[in-house]
Amino acid sequence: MNKIENGMQYYDEVFSKLTLPDSHFTDIEFEECEFNDCQFSSTQFRQCKFINCTFRRCNFSMAKFSHTRMTELDFDACKLVGIDWTLADWPTYRKDAEMTFKNCILTDASFFGLTLNELHCTDCKLHDVDFRDGDFANSTLTNCDFTNSLFMRTNLAETDFTESHSFSINVLENNVKGATFSRYEALALLESLNISLVD
């Protein structure tokens, strides 16, 4: 499939090497579709639906998903810089994110105030990401780089941070009960307690 039209429904379609930057799409439903090597930078998806879709090596940097529903999505080696995920239409009756990111770049993003339990991020770059006031309990955030990302009043209970690094999480201002951290990186959690370590 090499064309996308507004108001259409696409089921079990494969979109490859589409180059549609700065486009505007409205009221489109994609179900069980695959997107490979597509360029959607600065593209706007408004009132669309992505259901059980897979994205490989796609560029969604600065894209907008206004009032767009996202369910059971897998992103692999995608570039998703500068996305405000709070603009999407997240169901209030479900807490699980059903979102998986692997080897993705998600820098300069906002998840502020969202409830996305069981979020999966593996081998991702998450610089300058806003997780404040969010609920990400039972998530898997392994081998990720959280440089300059913000955590405040964030629920990270039972979240797996194994092999992740460069995070700044105040244990007094965030819920980390039952969370898992690599031994060396866990020392960074003590900085918020003004504790000095000696050999």
N, C-alpha and C positions, 0 to 999 in steps of 0.2 A: 504494500500500500504506500503510495507516494503523495497522497493528498488528504487534507483534513478540512472539513466544511462545518460551519456553524449549524447547530441544531440537529446534528446527526448522531446516531448511535453506532458504535463500532464494537463488534464482538469477535474475539479470537483473531484479531488482525495483527500483522507484523509490520511495523513502520521502521524503515532503515534509511539512514543517511539523509533524513529530512533537514533542510536548512531553512528555518523559519524564525529568525531573530526579529524582535520588535513586533511580533504579530499580536492580534487580538482575537481570542476565541471565546465564544459564548454558548452555553447550553449544549455542551457535547458530553456524551457518555462513552467512556472507554471501559470495557469489561474483558478481563483475561487477555489483554493486549501486550505485545512486546515492542519496546522502543530501543533500537540499536544505533549508536553513533549519530544521534540527532542533536541539532543545534536549536535550542529554544531560549537563548539568552535574551533577557528583557522582554520576554513574551508574557502576555496577560491571559490567564485562564479565568473566566468569570462564570460562576454558576455551572461549573462542569463537574463531572464525576469520574474518578479513577478507581476502578474496583478490580482488585487482584491482578495488578499489572506489574511488569518487570521492565526496568530501565538499565541499559548497559552502555557505559561510556557516553552518556548524554550530558549536555551542558544546559543547565537551567539557571545559570547565574543571573541574579537580579530579576528573576521571573516573579510574577505575582499570581497567587491562587485565591483570589477574592471569592468568598462564599462557595468554594469548591470542596466537594466531599472526597476524602481520601481513605480508602479501605484496603488493607492487605497489599501493601506496596513494597517492592524490593528494588533498591538502588545499588548498583554495582559499578564501582569506578566512575562515578558521576561527579560533576562539578556543580555545586549548589550554593554558590557564594551570595551573601546578601539577601537571603530570603526571609521574609517575615511570615513565619508559619502561623502566626496568630490570626491572619486574615482568612485562613481556610475554615471550612464548616465542619467542626469536630462534633460528633454526636454526644449529647449530654448523658445519654443512657449507657454509654460504654466507657470504661476507663482504659482498656488496653489499646495501645497505639497501633498494633498490627503494621508497624513500619520497620523495615530493616535497611540499614546502610552499611555497606562494606567497601573499604578502600575509597571512601568519598571525601570530598573537600566541602565542609559545611561552615566555613568561616563567616564572620559578620552576620550571623543569623539570630533570630529571636524566637524563643519558645516561651516567652514571658507569660506566666499565669496559666499555662496549658496543663491539662491532665492527660498524660501519655504514659500510662503504666506499660511495663514490658517493652519499652523502646529498645531496639537492638542497633548498636553502633560498634563496628569492629574495624580496627586499623584505619580510623578516620582522623582527619585534621579538623579540630573544632576550636579554632582560635576566635576570641572575641564573640563568644556566643552567650546570649542572655537566657539563663535558666531560672531567673528569680521568680519566686512565688509559684513555681510549677510543681507538679506531682509526677515524679518519674520512678515511683516505687517498683521494685522487682525488674528493673531494667538491666540490660547487659551492655556495658560501655567499656569494652576491653581493648587494650593496646591503642588507646586514642590520645591525642595531644590536645589538652585543654588550656593552652596558654591564653591568659587574660580573659578567660570566660568567667561569667558572673553567677555566683550561687548565693542566694539569700532567701530565707524562709522556704527553702526547697526541700521537698520530700524525696530523699534518696534511700529510703529504707529498703534493705535486702537487695540493693543494687550492686552489681559486680563491676568493680573498677580494675580488675586484674591487668597488670602491665600498662595501665594508663598512667600518664604523668603530666606534670606542669599545671596541676590544678591548685586552686586556692579556695578551700572549703572550710569555713568557720564551723567547728563542731557545735558551737553554742547557738548558732543562728540557723542551722540546717539539721534535718533529721537524717542521721546516718546509721540508725539502729540496724544491726544485722548486715550492713554493707561489707563488701570484701575489697581489700586493697592489697597490693603487693607490699611486702614488708618494708623495703627501702622508701618507697613513695609515701607510705603511711606516715612517715616522720613529718611530712609537710603539714599534716593535720594538727600537729602539736604547736605550730607557729601561732595559731589563734588563741592558744592558752598561755602564751608568753612563758613557755617552759624552755629552759636551757638544757641541752644535752652535752654530756662530757664522756670521753672515752674511759 
